[in-house]
Amino acid sequence: MGVINILCLPYAGGSASVVTDVLAGKLDKNRFTAVPLELPGRGMRFGEECALTTDELYEAIDSLLSDYTQQAAPYYLLGHSMGGELLPHLYHKIIERGGTPPKGLIICGAEPPEHLTLAATDEASLLTEMKKGGATSEEFFESPELVELFLPIVQADYRLLNSLVSQIPEPIDCELIVINGKEDAEALEHHEDWRSYTTAECSFFQVDGGHFFITENTETAAIINKAI
């Protein structure tokens, strides 16, 4: 079968390379390669206009995806938080464009589509949410320059998430692997509702940590090594 590529989407405001850097050292390198699907506005694409709709998102990463969706070799899509919530929509976009679908989706720390709610996108609300999440350093909040530079990226991502609230995707036809942190009560409350979004096998895993467990330990990579 050869090496399977795991194509990764990040959480709101994050860079895909953060996710792949964490996974890369612990995935079985003889079987998997972690590939970042970097979104505009961050990482190497800093300065580009952020995507505000799923159509804009697909157009923004189409050139990155085409190397995998235009061949028969198997690949998986992985997304954390915002990235996970986008994956079913991305799956259908790939099918619509005539691409080879992924063998499965790995959804980490994400709410099932019917449980998404509109989020406030004003500066004060987003800063409060970021502090509560615990993934952003105190230095960020103490620097007006950093807030001015990076908060618009988070705002754009939350607007993208808000666009999903009225879009309930049809079930996908591939394996679904759902992973959540044991301390992420919000994600765990409904996580088994993901079962209705695939016509194929659906498996559930809980790992140590909170909402950002994917950056807190190596258990996500261990699950991928064992489950795929």
N, C-alpha and C positions, 0 to 999 in steps of 0.2 A: 504493500500500500504506500510505502514511503512516508516521509515526514508530513504530519498534519499541521496546517497553519491555523492558529487561533487568532482571529482578527478582533482587536479590542477597541471598544468605545469607552470614554471616560465618564465620570460623574460631572455634575454641573460645575462649570468654572475650571475643571481640571484638564490636564493634558493626558492624552492616551499613552504617552511614553512613560508616565508615572506608573500606570497599570502594568505595562509590558516589562518595565525594569524590575518590578517586584516579582512577577511571574517567571521571568526568563531564567533566573538562577536556580529555580526549584522544579521547573517542568523537566520531564524526561527528554533531554536534548536529542536522543536518538529517535524520538517519536513526535515531538512537538516543537513548533517555533511560534513565539508570541510576536504578533505583528501589530503595530499601532495604526489605527485609523484616525489620524490626527484631524481634528475639526478646525475650521478657520477661526482665527482670533487668538490662538495659543500655540505654545511650542514653536516649532519652525514656521508656523503659519501666523504668528503674531502680527497684527496689523491688518489682516484680511477681515472683511465684513463677516460677522457671525451669522449662522443660519437661524432663521426664525420660524421656518416651517419644515415639514418632513421632505417636501419637494426640494427646497433649498439645501437641506442636509444631504440628500442623495446626490444632487449635482455637485456639491462641494467635495464629496469623497468618491465620486464615480471613477475617477482616474486611478485612485488607489485600489478600489474594489475590482476593477476590470481584470487585473492580473489573475484573480481568483475565480470570478464569476464567469469568465469566458473559457474555462477549461473544465475537464472532468475530474480533476484531482479533488479529494475531499477536503473541506475546511469547516471550521466552526466559527460562530460569532459569539463574542463575550462582551457583556456590558455591565458596568457597575452603576447603580442608582439611575441617574438620567439615562446613561448608556443602555441599561437593561430595559428601561421603559420604551426606548426607541427600537429595540431589536425586532419585535413582531412587525412593526411598520416597515423597517428596512428589509426584512424577509420578503414581504409582499412587493416592495418596490423592485427587488431583484427579479422576482418572478415576472412582474409586469414588463420589465425590460428584456425578457428572454434570457436571463442569466441562469447559470447553474446554481441552484439553491444550496445553502449550507447543510451539512449533515445534522447539525443541531445548534441550538441556542443555549448559552450558559448565562443565566440571568442572576445577577448578584445584587442583593440589597435594593430590590425594586418592587414597587406596588403593582399588583395586577391592574390592567387598564380600567376596570369598572370602579376602582377605588381611588383613582386620581382625582384631585380637586384643584380648583383654581388657586394659585398662590399669589400673594402680594409681591409686586416687583419694585416697589419704591425703595430708596436707599436704606432707610431706617429698618424696614422689615427684613431686608436681605442681610444686613449686617447682624441683626439679632439671630436670624436663622443660621448664619455661618458660625457665629459664636457658639450656638447650641450644638452644632454638628461636631465641633471639636477637632476638625481637620486643618484649621487655619491657625497659624501662629499668632501670638499676641502682638508680635512686631508689626504684623500687617495692619491690625486695627489701630495701632498707635502711629501709623504713618499716613497722613493725608495724601501724600504722593502715590503710595501704593494703592490706596483705596480708589483714588481717581483713575489710576491706570487699569486696574483689574476688575473693579466692580461692574463696569459696563458689560464685561464678558459674562459674568454671573447673571446679570439682568437679562441679557439676550437668551441665555440658556433657560432661564425660568419662563420667558415668553414662549420659547419653543415647547417646553413642557406643558404650558397652559394650552397650546394649540392641540395637544393630544387628548385633552379632557373630553372633547366631543367626538373623538375618533376611536371607536371600539373596533379593533382589528378582527378579521375572521380568523378561525383557528389555523395554525400552521401545520404542515405535514412533515415534521421532522422531530427528532429527539429534543426534549426540553429538560435542562438541568438547572434547578433553582437552588441557590445558596444564600443563606442569610446568617448574620451574626446572632449569637445567642442573647446578646444584650440589646438587640434592635427590636424592641417590642412592637413598634409601628409596622415594620416590614413583616414580622412573624405573625401578626394578627390575621392576615389574609393570605399568607403565602401559598397555601394549598389551593387557592382559587385559580392559580396559574394552570392547574390541570385541565381546565376547560378550554385552554387556548392552544391545544395541540391534539391532533388525531393520532399521534404516535406516543411513544413511551415518555413518561414524565417522572422525574425523580427529585427528591428533596433532601437537602443537607443543611445542617446547622454547625457553625464553627465558633470558636472562641472569638469574642470581640463585639464591638458595637456596629454602627452603620458603616464605618470605614474599615471593616475587618480585613478587606483585601490588601490594605497597606500595613496592617498591624501584625500579621503572622503569615505563615507559609501554607496554611491548611487549604486554601483555594487551589493552589498548584497540586497538592497531594490528592485532592478529590478528582481533579482532571486526569492525573496520572492513573488513577484507579478506575474511574468511571467510564473512560473512553477507550 
